Amino acid sequence: MGASVKEKVTVSIDPALVAAVDQEVRSHHAGSRSAVVEEALRLWEMEQQRRAIEKGVEEYYHSRTRKEAREDLAWSRFSGRQAGSLWND
């Protein structure tokens, strides 16, 4: 990752979390408090994206008509049989 302009922000967090961040920095797993917090926020953002995808998939499946659900089930069974026959050959 190349050099980028960082934006400075101020936050108030639980002292136990500060201690955990500082321990991470002291153990040389991270270069600074900022690096630890930035990585934690990246992980949080990825989790939010994963949840949004899961919600979209769930909404899709709940929105199907009975006919679409039966079709999906038929295709699922068919593809399962085909995959099984490939693996058993």
C-alpha positions in Angstrom: 0.0 0.0 0.0 1.5 3.3 -1.0 1.7 6.5 0.9 -1.6 8.2 1.4 -2.9 11.2 3.2 -4.4 10.3 6.5 -7.1 12.2 8.2 -6.6 12.8 11.9 -9.6 12.1 14.2 -10.1 12.0 17.9 -12.1 9.3 19.7 -12.7 8.3 23.2 -12.5 4.6 23.9 -12.6 2.3 26.9 -9.2 2.2 28.8 -9.1 -1.6 28.5 -9.2 -1.3 24.8 -6.4 1.3 24.9 -4.3 -1.1 26.9 -5.0 -3.9 24.4 -4.0 -1.6 21.5 -0.8 -0.5 23.4 0.1 -4.2 24.1 -0.3 -4.9 20.4 2.1 -2.1 19.6 4.6 -3.1 22.3 4.6 -6.7 21.0 5.7 -5.3 17.6 2.6 -6.7 15.8 1.7 -3.1 14.8 3.7 0.0 14.3 1.4 2.4 16.1 -1.9 2.9 17.8 -3.2 4.4 14.5 -2.1 1.2 12.6 -4.0 -1.0 15.1 -7.2 1.2 14.9 -7.0 1.4 11.2 -6.7 -2.4 10.8 -9.6 -2.8 13.2 -11.8 -0.4 11.2 -10.8 -2.2 8.0 -12.0 -5.5 9.5 -15.2 -3.9 10.7 -15.8 -2.5 7.2 -15.3 -5.9 5.7 -17.8 -7.4 8.2 -20.3 -4.8 7.3 -20.0 -5.6 3.6 -20.3 -9.3 4.4 -23.5 -8.7 6.4 -24.9 -6.5 3.6 -24.3 -9.4 1.1 -25.9 -11.9 3.4 -28.9 -9.7 3.9 -29.3 -9.3 0.1 -29.1 -13.0 -0.4 -31.7 -13.6 2.4 -34.0 -11.0 0.9 -33.7 -12.6 -2.5 -34.6 -16.0 -1.2 -37.5 -14.6 0.8 -38.8 -12.7 -2.3 -39.0 -15.8 -4.6 -42.4 -17.1 -5.7 -43.3 -20.7 -4.9 -42.6 -21.6 -8.5 -39.1 -20.0 -8.4 -38.4 -21.8 -5.2 -39.4 -25.2 -6.7 -37.3 -24.4 -9.8 -34.3 -23.6 -7.6 -34.8 -26.8 -5.6 -35.0 -28.8 -8.8 -31.8 -27.2 -10.2 -30.0 -27.8 -6.8 -30.9 -31.5 -6.8 -29.9 -31.9 -10.4 -26.5 -30.1 -9.9 -25.9 -32.2 -6.8 -26.5 -35.4 -8.7 -24.2 -34.3 -11.5 -21.4 -33.2 -9.1 -21.8 -36.5 -7.3 -21.4 -38.5 -10.5 -18.3 -36.6 -11.4 -16.7 -37.2 -8.0 -17.6 -40.9 -8.0 -16.1 -41.6 -11.4 
